[in-house]
Every structure is written in C-alpha cells, then in structure tokens.
Amino acid sequence: MITVTRLNGTKVIINALLIEVIEESADTVITLTTGKKLVVKEKSSELIVLNQQFLRTIGLIATAQKSEQTEGPSA
C-alpha cells in the first residue's frame, strides 16, 4: 500500500499492485486495474519510488532481480 495526496490535500492509501497506468500532464492521474482514476499531487517519478519501496517491503523486487541474475536477461 502507498499513500498519495489528492488535489484537495486529503491522503488516500491505495494498493500499489493495482496501479496500471500513471499519466502526467498538468496533473498526475493514476489509473487502477479496476478502472478507477485518481488525480494526485505527486509526480510520476515520486510514485515510481513509492511503488519500488512497497515492492521491496513485500519482497517482489529482490525476487525479480535474483531471477534475472540466475537466468540472465530476456532475449
């Protein structure tokens, strides 16, 4: 789970595993796999860092990196 800030300043906690697309124009729009869209203050680069931190806490990034090291890069 990651915490993001809506434009009105309220904090929302979302399941980072449900993020499908992050669009950045005048505002940042997160589209979830459920189809729900959230407009937030954070920039896409901040959201990527938050998502990576979350994935590390549940062990997904370490698992993916270990897999690449043992299997080599995909062709």
C-alpha positions in Angstrom: 0.0 0.0 0.0 1.2 3.5 -0.7 -0.1 6.9 0.4 -0.9 9.6 -2.2 -2.4 13.1 -1.9 -5.5 14.2 -3.8 -5.5 17.7 -5.2 -7.7 18.9 -2.2 -5.0 17.7 0.2 -6.6 14.6 1.5 -4.4 11.5 1.9 -5.5 8.3 0.2 -3.9 4.9 0.7 -4.0 2.7 -2.4 -2.9 -0.8 -3.3 0.2 -0.3 -5.4 -0.3 -3.6 -7.0 -3.4 -2.3 -8.7 -1.7 0.6 -10.5 -2.0 0.1 -14.2 -1.0 3.5 -15.7 0.4 6.7 -14.4 -0.2 9.7 -16.6 1.5 13.1 -16.0 0.3 16.2 -17.8 -0.9 19.3 -15.8 -1.9 16.9 -13.0 -0.9 13.3 -12.3 -3.6 10.7 -13.0 -3.3 7.2 -11.6 -5.5 4.6 -13.3 -6.0 1.4 -11.4 -6.7 -2.1 -12.9 -10.3 -1.6 -11.6 -10.8 1.3 -13.9 -10.9 3.9 -11.1 -8.8 7.0 -11.7 -7.2 9.2 -9.0 -5.8 12.7 -9.6 -2.9 13.3 -7.2 -0.3 15.9 -6.3 2.7 13.5 -6.5 4.7 13.4 -9.8 5.1 10.2 -11.6 8.8 9.9 -10.5 7.7 10.1 -6.9 5.1 7.4 -7.5 7.6 5.1 -9.0 9.9 5.5 -6.0 6.9 4.8 -3.6 5.9 1.8 -5.7 9.5 0.4 -5.7 9.8 0.8 -1.9 6.5 -1.0 -1.5 7.6 -3.9 -3.7 10.8 -4.2 -1.7 8.9 -4.4 1.5 6.9 -7.4 0.2 10.0 -9.0 -1.5 9.0 -8.7 -5.1 11.9 -6.6 -6.3 14.5 -8.8 -4.7 12.9 -11.9 -6.2 12.8 -10.4 -9.7 16.4 -9.2 -9.5 17.6 -12.6 -8.2 15.7 -14.3 -11.1 17.4 -12.1 -13.7 20.8 -12.8 -12.2 20.3 -16.6 -12.3 18.5 -16.8 -15.6 20.1 -13.9 -17.5 18.3 -11.1 -19.3 15.4 -12.0 -21.5 16.0 -12.1 -25.3 
